[in-house]
Amino acid sequence: MNILNYNQKIAVMRVLLDIIHADGRVDARETNFFCKLLDELDLPKTSKDEISSKSSLIALLDIKNFTDGQKEYFAALMDKMIKVDEDINVNEVAIYDVVIDYCQIPIPFSS
């Protein structure tokens, strides 16, 4: 997966981590999907510390500068993360809405 550089991948994973924690419950399906994405994006397991320590606001600034194709890819990842535990939470959708609004991604969430 070479559509994102290393820093962009960290930004993506930071926002996805925020979605995981948005409902106050971390489901095994969310964790499994997160780990699968680490592999898919060719990120080492050691990058988890960097992801956790990255500012969510800085991640948003990074994502705002993505190409349209990168934004579409990222929106699809957020959608999958929200739905993977089969419990669409209002806080998860709120994060999605804030991200697409601020980053100007014209893909509304559909449940």
N, C-alpha and C positions, 0 to 999 in steps of 0.2 A: 504494500500500500504506500505509494509514493506521492499521493496527491497533497499531503501535508508534510511540512518540515517538522523537526523535533519540537520546537517551541509551540507550534500550532497544535501538535498532538497533545502536549501537556495542557494547553488551554482547553481543548475539547474535553479531555478527561476530567479536568477540574469542574467544569460545568456539569458533566454527567455525574460526578461525585455529589455535587450539590443536589441534583435531582434524586439520587439514591437516598439522601438523608432528609429530604424535604417533608416526608410524611412521618418522620420519627421512628420508622421501622425499616430495618435493613433486611430485605428478603433474600434468601439464597439464590433465587433466580436473577436478582439484580447483581449480586456479587459475581455469579457465574458469567453473566453477560459482560460485566466490567473486566473480568480476567480474560475473557475471550477477546475483547477489544484490545487489551494490552498486547496480546499475541498478534492479532490482525494488524495492528499498527506498528508492530515490531518494536515495542517499547519493553525495555528490561524490567523485571520485577522490582528492581531497585528504584525505578522511577516513581513508585507509589509515594515515597517521601516527598519528592519534588512536586508531585500532583497535589498532595495534601497541603503543602506549604505555599502553593501558588495562590495569590489573591484572586478571588472570583471576579473582582472589578477589573483587574489587569487582564484576566482571561477574556472578559467581554471586549475590552479594547482590542485585543489581538484578533478576536473572531470578527469584529466589525470590519476589519481590513481584509478578510478572506475574499477570494474570488466568488462569483456567483455559484460556480460548481462546488466549491468547498463549502459554501453556506448550505446548499441543498443537501450535500452529504451529511453535514453536521445536524441539520434539522431532522433528517431521517434517523440518525443515531439517538437524538433526544426523544423522538417519537417512540422508538423501540424501547428505550430505557423506561419511559413512563408506562408503557403497556406490558413489559416483560413479566411483571409480578401479577398481572391480571387484576390490578387494583389502581384505577386512575384516581389519583388524589388531587384535590383542588390546589394544594401547594405546589405539586409537581407541574401542573398545568400553568400556574402563575409564573413559575420560573421560565417555562417555555415561552409564555407570552412576553415577558420582560425581555428575554434574549432576542426573540424575533423582532420585537419592536425596536429595541436599541440598535441591533445589528442590521436592521433593514433587510430581513429575510421574509419574502412574501409568501410564506407557507403557513397558513393557520393550522392549529392543532385540530385534528378530527378524531373523535372517540369511536 
